[in-house]
Amino acid sequence: MSRRLYFGLAGVLIAVGGAVLWWALGGPVSPPPAAHPIADLRDTTTVGWTDRHTATIEATHATDALTALGYVHGMKRAWTLTVWRHTALGTLSTAFGDGLVPVDRHARRLGFAHHARRAYERLSTATRERLQAYARGLNAALRSNRVQQREPFLHFDLAPKRWAPWHSLALARLVAWTGTAPTAAPTAPDSGLADFRAADRRLRRWLRLHGRSRSVAWAAGAPGDTTRTVLFAKHVLGATANPVVQEVVIRRPDAAPTVAASLPGAPLFPTGRTNGRRWTYLLHSDATLVPIEVDSTEARSRHERIAPAQGGEQLVEIQRHGARVRVGPISPDSAWVLEWPGLRARTDLPRWLATAHLDAQRDAAAPDFHLVEGEGLRVDSTGAWSVQGQPPVVDRGPASILVGRSGWAAHQADVLRAQARSRPVAPAQWSASDSSAWAAALLPTLLPDLASLNAPDSTTIDARSYLRNWDAVYDPASIGAVVFAEWMRAYRREIGRRPTPTDSVFFAGPRRRRTFRAAVDSLTRRYGTDVRQWRWERAASERRFFPVWAADSLVAEDVSALSSTRFAPLDRPGRGHASSLSGGPARIVPLPLGPAPTHWDGWMQGPRGGLTVRRLRFEPSRFFARSLLSRTRPPPVSVGQAPIPNTTRLVPPSP
């Protein structure tokens, strides 16, 4: 009997342990509400929650569809849009402590909130009603216990405040600003821009949104056959670990379906398709720092108050010179000012609504972009592509086209051309290619100079051997990629620019041998003498950060317990390169704020195909989340065909 009892107890323990493990790995996950009443909804609207973290919206009216979109954003991206709103309104110090006063001060000077309110007042009645509809859905989600009981809100005892419609215009300005790279004419070191640049760097590091210049878009198809034209977009989103883009499908009985990538907090649709049209925009915005002679009679000032949670109020003075804002001194009679479209009472909202077929005037010409440049690609119902705006890089091939802003985009176009010579078009494979046409063309011109290295040691010999056998592919296990990257970084320091295959530098051979030795020494100090450990996945490791938790030195409340465990930086093996279609880091010309491993890939194939996406999604609160996270690329997800296990009916309130 005792043995039977032991076996019985063991069986019970195993069953209980299995149940606990299943509960831990799978949840607890409560389903979304079956119904949610929302005031001023015109008709019942259905939101479908797919098992691929996308959403579908079934609505009768465009305004109801926007209410549902706000509801989706509130349910799926509540923490992200809450942090973004505090950043855009310059109220971070109110929520997280006076360590963030400098970020608030910078946001106030950039006028995200001030100019958003002015732009909202100038919207047409129809457009304002659509933005109000979006805010209604967003507020319904933010007021729900399902959102307010989530861990970040509970930890900071932070209840989301009511979302005013103009807040979305402030967020749109914040997104546009993260797509700028303010430039100025060369000046003396004491030009007065140091404080502005430091404040701007602090704001961008807080959000972990940078590297937008590395975004690209391309289209490809068989020559003479545009019926299966593919439109592809890669949106680089910096180093944030929080999910940003939300994919949605919007269906209405009186319009063609819209499937789009949307950004939380506002009806922004950088990539999507509807009514036979496909589009993608790179979300770049121009900002310039200009020296001017100061005329005190023309200067205008306004003042805003910052009220930190712990400290006393602080007054911020914003001095304007026409449509420009003063950012730093040069001399008593001159100053630096910022020129940026966001400093005017304009908005891109009408253009985004028209693009997604959610505006009031369907037959009217699409309004212009004002905050972003509108650079990108469009593909019409016949499969023909057209360039939008004036992107700096436009590469047209026999069966492809690529647009971008980075100098690396031209090298990515070389890879695309080579891929487009094969058939059929395969966006899932092409966009994951780690091959570099730039490295493949450059390496053979440099290797001969390494043949005459004087008395190389065993480590140098091994490094040269790996380099000679490298296939110009930046895969995680590649050792040649590491050696080449470090060599090119040292060589660039010598010649002052990025090497090219046509370089004819005086004394090139000695310089290349000297910089190769320097690269080997640097790698030896970093990784040791065993060259087999010099792998690209280590040298270019991808680190993503959870905003707020990654800035614990600025946050008043002690977040160390979670910022070092659940919300600790997310590390993944590195792969790819800025010159490959997959994208990636470029150690020879790094981004000012460091690598930007977070990106969103999406493609649409054929006139009636849906949207397929590839993006990393990580749930930090799930048990064993880090241990179970795959080290390989995320699989592609079909936005329109994902199963829908749960739905929520948004209904008008009972009379």
DOPABA-652981 format. One record per residue (C-alpha): x, y, z; residue in one letter. Coordinates in steps of 0.5 Angstrom, whole numbers, plus 500, padded with zeros to 3 digits. Last residue first. Example, Ala and Ser with C-alpha at 12.3 -4.5 7.8 and 13.67 -1.06 7.14 Angstrom:
527498514S/525491516A/
//
This chain:
440609452P/445603452S/452605450P/454604443P/458598441V/465595440L/465588440R/471585442T/474578438T/478573440N/481567437P/483570430I/487566426P/492570422A/490571414Q/490578413G/497580417V/501574414S/507573419V/514572417P/518568422P/523571427P/530571425R/534566429T/536566437R/529564439S/526567445L/525561450L/530563455S/528570455R/521569456A/522564462F/515566464F/512571460R/512578463S/518581458P/513579452E/518580446F/516581439R/521581433L/519583427R/517580420R/511582416V/507580410T/501584408L/496582403G/496580396G/491583391R/495587386P/501582387G/506582393Q/506586399M/512586404W/514588411G/520589415D/520592422W/527594425H/530594432T/537593431P/539600431A/547600433P/550606437G/547613438L/551617433P/550611428L/557607426P/561608420V/566603420I/562599425R/556598420A/550595424P/545591420G/540591414G/537585411S/539587404L/546588406S/550594406S/548596413A/550589415H/547582417G/548578424R/548580431G/546575436P/541577441R/541581448D/535584451L/537590456P/534588463A/526589463F/525583467R/531582471T/536588472S/531594470S/526590474L/529590481A/533597479S/527601478V/528605484D/523611483E/526618481A/527616474V/534619471L/539614473S/534608471D/534610464A/533603461A/527602465W/524608462V/525605455P/526598455F/533597451F/535592445R/542590444R/544586438E/551583438S/555586432A/562583435A/559577438R/554575433E/560576428W/565571431R/572572433W/572566438Q/575562432R/581567433V/583564439D/588570441T/583573446G/576577444Y/578584446R/585585446R/586580440T/581584436L/585590437S/591587436D/588584429V/586591427A/592594428A/596589424R/591590419F/592598419T/599597418R/598592412R/593597409R/597603410R/603600407P/600598401G/596604400A/602609400F/598614396F/591612396V/588609389S/581607392D/577604386T/574599391P/572604396T/574605403P/570610407R/574616409R/579619413G/585615410I/588612416E/582612421R/578609415R/583603415Y/582602422A/575601421R/576597415M/580592419W/575592424E/570590419A/574585415F/576581421V/569581424V/566579417A/572574416G/570570423I/563569420S/558565425A/553570426P/552571418D/555577415Y/556574408V/562577404A/564570402D/570570407W/576565405N/581570405R/579573411L/579567415Y/587566413S/588573414R/586572422A/589566422D/596569420I/595575425T/594570430T/600566429S/605571428D/606575422P/614576420A/613582415N/606582412L/607581404S/601578402A/597583406L/597588400D/594582395P/587582400L/585590399L/582590392T/579583393P/576585399L/572591396L/567588391A/565583396A/565587401A/560592398W/556587395A/554585402S/550578403S/546578409D/540576405S/534576410A/530581405S/531577399W/529570402Q/522573405A/522578398P/522572393A/521574386V/521568382P/526568379R/533570379S/536577376R/533581381A/537578387Q/543581383A/540588383R/537587390L/545586392V/547592388D/541596391A/544595398Q/550598396H/546604394A/543604401A/549604404W/550612403G/544612407S/537616405R/533610401G/530608395V/531602391L/528600384I/528593381S/527589374A/532593370P/535597376G/533603378R/537606384D/534612388V/538615394V/537622396P/530621397P/526626393Q/518625394G/515619392Q/518614387V/513611382S/512603381W/508600376A/504594379G/497595375T/494597381S/499602383D/505601387V/508607391R/515608394L/518613399G/520620401E/514624404G/518629407E/515629414V/512634417L/508637412H/506632407F/501634402D/493633401P/491627397A/487630391A/479630393A/475624390D/475621397R/473627401Q/472624408A/478621410D/479614412L/482611405H/489609408A/492615404T/487620405A/487619413L/495619412W/495626408R/489629413P/494627419L/500631416D/500637420T/501644420R/501650425A/509651424R/515649428L/514642426G/517644419P/524645422W/528651422E/532651428L/536658430V/543659432W/545666435A/548673433S/549680436D/551678443P/555672440S/554665437I/548663442P/544657442G/537654440V/533660438R/526657434V/524659427R/518661424A/519668425G/525669430H/522665436R/524665444Q/522659448I/523661455E/522655460V/520656467L/521651473Q/516649478E/519646485G/521639485G/519632487Q/513631481A/516636477P/512642474A/515645468I/512651466R/512655459E/514661457H/513665450R/518669447S/518673440R/524676437A/523681431E/525688435T/531684438S/534683431D/539677432V/543676426E/542669424I/546662424P/542656422V/541649424L/537645420T/531640420A/528636415D/524630416S/524623414H/518618415L/521613410L/514612406Y/511606404T/505605399W/501600395R/495601391R/489596389G/484600393N/488599399T/495598401R/500599407G/506602410T/507609414P/500609416F/499614422L/493615425P/496617432A/498614439G/501608436P/504607429L/500604424S/502598419A/497597414A/491593411V/485597408T/480593405P/476596399A/470601401A/463601402D/462595406P/468597411R/474592413R/480595416I/486590417V/491592422V/499592424E/501595430Q/508598430V/512599436V/514593440P/518595446N/525593446A/527599443T/534600440A/533604434G/526603429L/529602422V/523601418H/524596412K/519596407A/518592401F/513592395L/513586390V/511586383T/507580381R/502583376T/508587373T/510583368D/515586362G/521585366P/519581372A/518584379G/522588384A/520594389A/524597394W/524601401A/529603405V/530605413S/538607415R/536614416S/531612421R/537610426G/534613432H/528611437L/531609444R/526614447L/531616453W/537616448R/533621443R/531626449L/538626451R/542626445R/537632444D/539636450A/547634449A/546637442R/542644444F/547645450D/553644445A/550649440L/553655442G/559656437S/564654442D/567649438P/568654432A/563653426T/562648420P/555649417A/549646421A/545639421T/539637425P/538629423A/531628423T/527622423G/526622431T/523629430W/517626426A/515621431V/515627436L/511631431R/506625430A/506625438L/504632438A/498631433L/496625437S/495629443H/491634439W/485629440P/485629448A/487623451W/485622458R/490621463K/493614464P/494611471A/501611474L/502608480D/509607478F/510599479H/502599477L/503602470F/509598468P/506592471E/499592467R/493593472Q/491600468Q/490596461V/486591463R/482595468N/480599462S/481607462R/486607457L/482602452A/476607452A/481613452N/484610445L/477609442G/475616444R/481619441A/480616434Y/473619434A/476625436Q/481625430L/476623425R/471629428E/477634427R/478631420T/471633418A/471640422T/477642418S/483642422L/486649424R/485648431E/489642431Y/495645428A/495650434R/494645439R/500641436A/504647435H/504648443H/505640444A/511639440F/514646441G/521644440L/523648446R/518645450R/521638448A/528640450H/525643457R/522636458D/528632457V/532637461P/527636467V/528628466L/531627473G/526631476D/522625477G/518620473F/511622472A/511630473T/518629470S/516626464L/511632462T/514635456G/508634452L/512630447A/515626452T/509624456H/505622450R/511618448W/511614455V/504613454T/504611447L/509606449T/505603455W/498603452A/501599446R/496593445K/490595448M/490603447G/493602440H/487597438V/482602442Y/485608437G/484603431L/477601433A/475609434T/478610427L/474604424A/468608427D/469614424T/470611417A/463608418H/461600418T/466597421A/470590422E/477591424I/482586424T/488586429A/495583429T/499580435H/500573431R/494570435D/489575432T/485579436W/479581432G/475588433V/468588431T/464595430T/457596432T/454603430D/455610430R/460610436L/458616440D/460613447A/464607447I/461600450P/466594450H/464587449A/467580449A/473583453P/480581452P/481574454P/485573460S/492570459V/495567465P/499565462G/502560457G/509558460L/507559467A/500556467W/503550463W/508549468L/503550474V/499544470A/505540469G/507541476G/500539479V/500533474A/507531477I/505532484L/499528483V/503522480G/508522485A/503522491L/500516487G/507513486F/508514494Y/501511496L/502505491R/509504495R/506505502S/500500500M/
//
